[in-house]
Amino acid sequence: MSLMTNLPAEPTAAIPDDLYPTYLQKLLAGEKGPCQEIVLRLLDQGLELKTLYLDLIQRSMYEVGSLWEKHRISVAVEHLATGITEQMLTLVYPRLFARPRTGQGAVISCTMNEFHQIGGKMVADIFELHGWDGYFLGANTPLRDLANLIEKKQPSVAGLSVSLFGHLPLLADALAELTRQFPSLPILVGGQAFRWGGADLASRFPNVLHLPTIAALEAQIEAWGQNRKTPAW
């Protein structure tokens, strides 16, 4: 019997309460097929992409991270869940990239030595959801290569993601260099590292803004659109 039997047939604006625990269980068990079935069914029901990202993908990854921190799951299980989650994100892309384009671009990257990349990838996808071109560079991107791509793409905004609190000094170094090279470029920073402090880091640099949540990111993107002003450098 399919695990989807109890899902409603009509389009839904929210993820059913009893579905999330099932998804998390399958994710932790490394069962990619059932996870894919859940995601595809929700997409077919017309679930808003933002809701899928926040209430299924982000929520489950936060819980996986918490379980790992509490030593309730192994590194292997955490890595497997992360790999499956990245595959689930690809299921969204045909719908994501079909959105009308605005002509604006955002270069998003993880800091040096940062290997937790799903948060950064989701940020780039949120830009895509709003019609921007989101260029995601992935984990552990060398600062020189990031700067070179910014020079090449000339994006409207750049973003840096950091998940581990101990990597905030690396973020500070990156911001110092990027604001030196691109003094007018708006730079967004965020990630789980800021749960333990460091939110004031952004205030040390011109044109750097800390956005603590996806909702804050969307509000900033929408504000740019409402003001009809594209951040530029």
Sequence and secondary structure as in RCSB ss.txt:
>XXXX:A:sequence
MSLMTNLPAEPTAAIPDDLYPTYLQKLLAGEKGPCQEIVLRLLDQGLELKTLYLDLIQRSMYEVGSLWEKHRISV
AVEHLATGITEQMLTLVYPRLFARPRTGQGAVISCTMNEFHQIGGKMVADIFELHGWDGYFLGANTPLRDLANLI
EKKQPSVAGLSVSLFGHLPLLADALAELTRQFPSLPILVGGQAFRWGGADLASRFPNVLHLPTIAALEAQIEAWG
QNRKTPAW
>XXXX:A:secstr
  TTTTS SS  SS  TTHHHHHHHHHHTT HHHHHHHHHHHHHTT  HHHHIIIIIIHHHHHHHHHHHTTSS H
HHHHHHHHHHHHHHHHHHHHHTTS   S EEEEEE TT    HHHHHHHHHHHHTT EEEE  SS  HHHHHHHH
HHH  SEEEEE   GGGHHHHHHHHHHHHHH TT  EEEE GGGGGS GGGGGGSTTEEE  SHHHHHHHHHHHH
HTT     
